[in-house]
């Protein structure tokens, strides 16, 4: 029962925190510099998550042709550049990763 209580309370606190920023954002005068800076947060967070997974799959820098994640990432970047479609980028990257992992191992 304690586990469920912690999960429900954590969900309520998380929801309330996010909702408070949404409600306050309309009532506050946010400086234009901050507003422009916040537009880059999603790209920065995704970069911080993705690049270590691609470049450091074993904990050390791996730029070799044996790094399936790096090769799949390069293909995904190419597909994103050519199609400008998120779904095709994810599909191509995942299929390439799975195929390369099968071939490399």
LINTA-V505767 format. One record per run of one state. SS is the DSSP state (hx for helix, st for strand, lp for the rest). FROM is the first residue (numbers start at 1). TO is the last residue. If there is no record, write none. Layout:
ss = (SS:SS)
from = (FROM:FROM)
to = (TO:TO)
This chain:
ss = (lp:hx:lp:hx:lp:hx:lp:hx:lp:hx:lp)
from = (1:2:28:32:39:41:56:68:84:86:105)
to = (1:27:31:38:40:55:67:83:85:104:105)
